[in-house]
Amino acid sequence: MHDRCTRNARPMHVAAAARAARAAMLRKMGQGLCLVMALAGAPALAAEWKPPQGCRLEMTVQQRSCTVAQHYRCDADAPGDQRVSYFTREGEVYQSRIDAETRWMESTSLVSGITDRLEPGAADDASLKTLLATGSDDFDFWTVSDDGERLHHVGHDELTGETVEIDGVPLDLTRFELRTFAESGDLLIHRTGGQFVSRAQGRFYGGVESAADWTGAAEETNDTPMRFVRPGQPGFGSTTPEYDCDVLMTQLDDRKAMQ
């Protein structure tokens, strides 16, 4: 699953991006992050993002839903670990780190200030290797936040058998389902949808998904990658989203008109 800048459930996978989660960072961690940027008004000035010292930026990914992702690696991390930072037009909103199996290791919502980490000893760790070898992977793991909240994530990823190429990058299509429960056992959020996985890069990218939470609120989001920017290409390191931003502003205007 994918640990993406998505709005509703964020610790996810992690390979199941969440894997994005894409695990699941719930609405408390910034539901509608891509709409949050619209609430503040004018977009931030364009800037070229630089990774922290000891890290190297590998790719900038322009996505639907008015977000841009910076994928990078750091020398101090374990071999195979990858990091990503997500930006809206208001700036950086979310960071995460996955391991070589795309397990979500930790993620931080810069909107809420909360960090979630993977608890060791999962009943069934997510495994990119298993998914690519067999076409399906189940996962069952817990995360704990720095404010003490524990969340239980249960779900699966599967390859659809379809492949696409986006901006020169071959990708496998996946389907996923994820349920996130409170420590009490109450269901908090249910996510279903599709994502993309790059075998060469060992990463998940967001796609179209639906999510419903414990209140009955539901939404559909689309974080499909649109452009992969490599080192030396125009737009590498850009923090200015390029896709769907006008759509989000229109949705915001419509909501204001209904109030």
N, C-alpha and C positions, 0 to 999 in steps of 0.2 A: 503494500500500500504505500501511500505517498504522504510524506510529511510536508505538505505544501502550505502555501500562504492561504489556505482556504479559510473560510469564515467560520465554519461551525466546529468541526471537531478536530482539534488539532492534535494531540499526539499521535497521530497515527502513523503510522508508518511511514510508515514506515515500512516498507516494502509492502506493503500493503499497505511510503511513502509513507507513513505513516508510517505508512510505511511510513504525511501529508501526512500525513498525513501525512502519510501520505503520510502511530497511534492517534489519539484524538484530543486536540485541545479544544475544550468545549466553548460554548458561547461566552462564558465568563472570561475566556482568554482572548476575546475579540471577535465576536460574531460580526460579520459584515465588515471585515477589515478593509476590504476594497471600497466599501461605501463610506467608511470612516474618513478616508482621505477627502471625500467630496464634502463632508460636513464642514470642514474648515475653510472651504472656499478655493482660493487660487492655488494652482500647483506650485510646488517648490521649484527653485531654479535648477536647471540641468547641471549635473555634476558627474565626474568620473570617480567611481568608488574604488578605493584601494583596500585590499585585505589587511588584517593585522600583521605586524612584524612576524616573520617566520612562516608566513602563509603565502600561497600563490593562487591567484584567480585563474580558473580554467575555462569558464564559459559564462556568458551572460545570456539569459533566456528571457525573451519577451513573451508574455503570456496573455491570454484572454483575461477578462475581469480586471483590466487596468492594474496589472502587477508585473514587476520585473524581478527576476531571481539572479543572484550572484552565486555561482557554484565554485567552491575553493577547497583546498587541502592545506593542512598545517603540519609542519615537521614534528611538532611535539605530540601529535595524536598517534594512536595505534595505527599500524599499517592497514590500509584499506578504508580508513575512516574518511568521510566527506562531510563538508559543511555547506550550508546555504543560508543566505540572508535575502529576505524579501522586502521589496520597496513598493509603496504606493506613491501617488503624487505628493503626499505629505512627508515622505521620508521612509526610513527603515522601520518596519513594524514587527518582524519576526525572524528568529534565528534558530537553526537546528543542526544537529550532528547525527549522522547515521554511521553504522559500521559496514564492513565488507559484505555482510548478508542483508544490508539495508534495514537492519533493526534500528528503530528509533532509540537513540541513546540519551539524548537530552534535547529540550527545546525551550525557548524563552519567548514569550510574548512581550514585546517592548511597549505594547499598549497597556497591558495590565501590570507588567513588571514581574510576572510569575514564571518560574522555571519548573519544568517537569522532567523527571529522570526515570529511566527504565529500572525497575527493581530486578535484581539478580534472581535466578532460580525459577524462570518462567515455566509453566506447565508445558508450553509448546512455543518455542521461539519462532519468530518469522524467519524465513530462509529464502533468499533470492535463488540460491543454488537449487533448492528443491523445486521451486516454481518453474525454473527454466528447464530442469531435467525431466520433470514429470507432468508439467502443465497445471499443477494445482499445489497450493500450500495453505494449510490451516495455521492459525496462531491463537495463542491464549496467554496473555501477559498482563502485568500490573505496572502502573506508573505511580510515582509519588511526587507531589509538588513541594516546593520549599515552604509552603504554608501548612504542610502536613496532610493535605488531601490525597487519598489513595483512590485510583480509578482502575477498573478491571476491563480489559479490552479483549473481545473474542470475535473472531471472524475468519475469513479466508480470501485468498486471491486465486484467480485462475486465468490461464491464457485462453483467448477466444479462438486462436488459430489464424487470426487475421494480422497482417502487417501493413504498415504505412510508412511513407517517407515524408518527413517534414523538414524543409530547408536543408536537405541533404543528409539528414540523420534517420537511419532505419529504426523503426520502433515496432514492438509487439503490442497489440491491444490486450488489455486485461479487463476482467470483471471482478468486482470485490463487494464484500458485505462486511460491515463492522458494527458491532453493538458495544457500547460503552456503559458500564454499570458503576453506580456508587458503591462504596465499601459495604453499604447496607444490603446490596443486591438489587436496588431499584434501577430500572433501565433509565438512563439519562438521554442517550441519543442513538439513533439508528441511521447508518449511512449505507447507501448502495450506489453503484455506478460503475463507470469505466475509467481506466487510467492508461498511461503509456509507459513502457519500460524499455530502456536502452541496454542491450546486452553488452555493447562495447564500453559504455560509460558506467554500468552498474548502478543505474539510478532509475527511480520512478519519476514521472511527470504527471501533473494533474489532468483531468478530463472533465466530462460531464457527470455530475453526481446529484443525488437527492438526499436530503437529510431531514429528519423529524426529531424534535426533542420532547422532553417529558411534559411540556406544557401543551403539546399538540401543534406547536408552530412548525411549519415545514418550508423548505426552500430548495431551489435547484440552482446549481452553480456550474460555471464552465471555466476551468483554468487550463485549457488546452494550450500547449506551447505553439507559438507562431513563428518565432525566429530564434535561431541559435547563433550567437555572435562569438566568434573565436578571437584569440589574441591577434592583434594587428588589424582587425576589421573595424570599420566605422561602427561606433556604438558599443564597443567592448568596454565594460565597466559603467555604462550609462545607468543612472538611477531613475530615469524618466520613463514611465510606462507609455506604451504606444497604442495599445489595443483596448477598445471598449470603454475608454474613459468618457467619451461624450455620451455613451449610452447610460453610464452610471449617473452622470449629471442630470440627464433627462429624467431618470427614475426618481432622483432626489427631488427635482422640481415638481413631479407629479405627486409625490407624497406630501410635500408642503401644501400643494393646492387642495388636497383632501382634508387637511387639518382645519 
